[in-house]
């Protein structure tokens, strides 16, 4: 199991297979758009999507960026984690 951080996405892999990801392309002026979260059916219910969101939130905070949330999962996750409200655009 491993998480890979690329420029605008974080990928979860097992045995070399990409099984989950969250994408957050640049939206300009220090803002990214968290626009897509995907978790393969075989991993659902294991907290992988939440781990992806935690990693995105931490990365954005480290980079001094803000997030626009067009992904419904991301909106729900951030509502449940007010400790990251400072990074919402």
N, C-alpha and C positions, 0 to 999 in steps of 0.2 A: 504494500500500500504506500502510495506516495502522492504528494501534492506538488505540482509544478506551477511556478508563477511566471507567466509571460507578461508582456507589456500591458495588455488590456484584457487578460483573462487568467483564471486560475483553473487548473485541470486536476482531477483526481484520477489516478491510474492504479490498476492492480495487474500484475503479471504482464506489463507492457500494453494493456488495453485501457484506453481512455473511457471511463465510465461515468464521469460527472464533470460539469464545468459551470462556471459563472463568467459572464462577459460584462465588461464595463468600459466601453469605448469613450474616448475623450469627447466631451461636448463643448469645450472651449472655456476660457476664463477660469481655469482651475477646477472645473466641474467634469465629472464623468457621469455617464448614464448607465446605471446597473440595469441592463435591459434583458438579460436572459439567464435563467438557471435551469440546468438539466441534470437529472440523476437517473441512471439506468434503472429499469424496473427491479432488477435483482438486488439493488442496494437500498431501495426505498425503506424508510423506517429505521435506518441505522444512524441518522444524524449527519449524514454526509453534506446535505444542502446547508444545514446550520453551520457546519465547520467551514464550508466555502464562504458563507457570509461573514463569519468571524474573521477570516483571513482577509477578505476584501476590506472590511471596516478598519482593521488594524493597519493594512497597507495604506489606505487613503489617509488615515490620521497621521501616519509617519511621513507621508508625502505632502501633507498640508493641503489636501484636496477635499472637495465636497462631492456629495453624491445626489444625483437626481434618480428617482426610483420609478422606472417604467415597468419593471418586472413585478408581478403580483406577489410572488414569494418574497422578494426583497422588501416590498412594502410591509408585509406582515411580520417579517423577521425584525425589521427596524422598529416597528411599533412595540414589539415585545422586548426590545433592548434599548430603553431610553438612555442608557449610558453612552450610546453613540449618536444621540440627537445633535451633537455639535457638528457632525459631518454631513448633515442633511442640507442640501441646497434649498 
